[in-house]
Amino acid sequence: MKNQHNKIYLASKSPRRRELLRQIGVDFELMLLRSDPGRMVDVSEDVLPGEDVHAYVARVARAKGAFAFNLLLQRRQPLRPVLTADTTVTIDGEILGKPADNREAVAMLERLSGRTHQVLTSVAVHSQHVAEQVTQVSNVRFATLTPARIRAYCATLEPYDKAGGYGIQGPAALFIEHIEGSHSGIMGLPLFETANLLRKAGLAI
């Protein structure tokens, strides 16, 4: 069924996801879920015991979408498709979240230096007629970084709101020797896969 308004809800605080949707001409309205660990959270992003990275990122994206769509029903808002996503960085089978402080940021960059890691972004679309999801995986290889270069980068605000302590769209792009996968997926929203999901939900893209 076609989405007559050709508009969606984006349940994400990420400015990068907003930019990417605008890039492909998708009209959206923001839905901001609560995520402050000091208060209440709408969807927990804690890793469950024994949960691997693929299961984790898919579960979080799916849970955000289901929660957001249920909110629309409760509030009796127009039932447009809801897009949610979750991005995580992993190396050696361990999930690297957002660094809490300078010490954690330095440790993450030291670990990524000179090595290949994976960036996973899972995208989910919920609507009245569709509940679809896809997870995109990219390999990213960092150059070898000197301690001075790591310290200088971690002295900025760049690492602290990003999984793994970096974003490919910022100054850390200079660290990246090679990627295999999706540039937009590493940013937080793989556009090819996202467009396919939105078409299934009825958008004309």
N, C-alpha and C positions, 0 to 999 in steps of 0.2 A: 504493500500500500504506500502510495506517495505521501510524503510529509508536505501538506499543502503550504505551510509557511516557509519551508526550506530553512528552518532555523532549529538550533539545538540548545541544550543546556550544557555548559562545561563546568563540571564539578572539580575544579582544580584551582589552586592559588598560584600556579606557575606562570610567570609572565612569558616564559619561552613557549609554553603550549598555546597561549593566546596569539603570539606572533606567528606561530606555525599555522594555526587555523586561518588566520587572516591571509597568510601567504597563498592558501589554496581557495580563498573566497568563501569560507564557511562563516555564516552569521551565527552568533551565539550570545547567550545570556549566562552570566556567571552564577554558579551556586557554590557558596563557600562553606565547606564542612568544617566543623570544629576539630582542631588538631593540636591545641595547646596542652602539652602533657601536665602542666601545672594546674589545669582546670579540668574541663571535660573533653573527651574526644568522641567523635561520632563513630569512627572506625579505627580500631587498634592497628598500629603498624608494628607491633612487637612480633619478633620471630617466634614461632611455636617450637616446642622441643622436637628435635629430629627433623624439622622442616628444611628441605633443600631450597636453593635460591629460586629455581623455576616455580616450584609450588608456592613459595612465599610471594613472589611478585604477582603471580596470577591471582592468588587469593585476595590480596589487598586491593588490586584494581577491581576485581569482581564485587567485593564487599562494598566498596565505595559506590559503585554503580547501583547496586541493589538498594542500598540505604538512601541514596539521593532520589531514586525513582519512587520509593515508598513515601518520601517526604512530599513529592509532588502530589501523590494521591491523597495524603492526609490534609494537605493545604488546599486541595482542589484547584491547583494551578493548571494551566494548559499542558497537556501531556505530549510534549515534544520529546524526541530522543535525548538521552543523557549520555554524555561521553565522560569516561573517567580513565585515568592512566596511573601507573606507578612505575618508577624507574629505580633500578638498583645497580650497584657496581659490585663485582665479585672477583676475587683472586684466591687461588688455592682453596676453592670451595667455601670461602668465608665471605659473608656479606659486609661491605663497607658502607656504613650509613653516612650521615652528615657529621663532620667533626664538631665536637662540643667546645673545643678550645685549641689553642695554638699547639699544644703538645700532641693532641690527636691528629691535627692537620699535618704536622711535620712527619709523624709516624706513617700516615697514609701515603704521603708523597714519596717518602723513602722506600716504602714497600712497592709502589708502582714504578719507581725509577728503573729504566732499562729492561722492563718486562712487559708481557702482554697480559691484559686482563679483559674481562667481559663486562659489557653493559647490556642489561636486559630492560626492555620497556614492554609492559603488558598493557594493552588497550582494551577497554570493554565499552560496549554500547548497549544500553537498555532502552526499550520502548514498549509500547503496548503489544507489539507484534514480534519483537526481536530481542533476544538476549544473546549477543555474540561477543567473542573475545579472541584476541590473538596476541602472542608474545613474540617479540622480535629480539634477536640476539646479535650483537656486534662484538668483534674483537678489536681491541685498541692497544697499540704498542707505544709505550713511552720511550723517549730517548733517555740516556743516562743523565741524571740531574746532579749537579754539584750541591754539596750542603749549603753553600752560600745562596745558590739560586732557589733552593727550597725555602730557606729562611726568609728571603726577600719576598717570595710569593705569599708565604703564610703570614707575613706581617700586614698584608692587605685584607680587605673584607671578602675577597673572592672565594675562599674555600668553605665558608661557614654555613651556606645554605644549599649546599650541593652534595649529593651522594658521591662518596669517594674523594671529596674535597676539591673537585674541579668541574668546570663546564667547558665543553668543546667550543662554545661560542665566545668565550672570554680570553684573557691573556694566556690561559693554559693551553690554548691551541698551539702555542709555540713548543710545547712539550711533546706533541704527538707526531711520531714518525710515520705511522701507517694505521689505517683503519680498514677493516673488512666487515662490511655490513651496511648500515643505514646511518648517514650523517644526522638526519632529523631524528632518528631513533635514539641516538646518543644524546641529542639535545633534550629528549623527553617525549617525543611524539612521532613515531615513524609514519610519514605521510602516505606512502603507498598503501600500507596496511590499514591505516585509519580511514582513508577514502573508500576502500573496499567495504569496510564495516558500515560506514555511513550510507553507502548506496544500498546495502541490505536493509537499512532502516528507513529507506524511502527518499533520501536526499538526492537531488540531481547534481552530481559533481562530475 
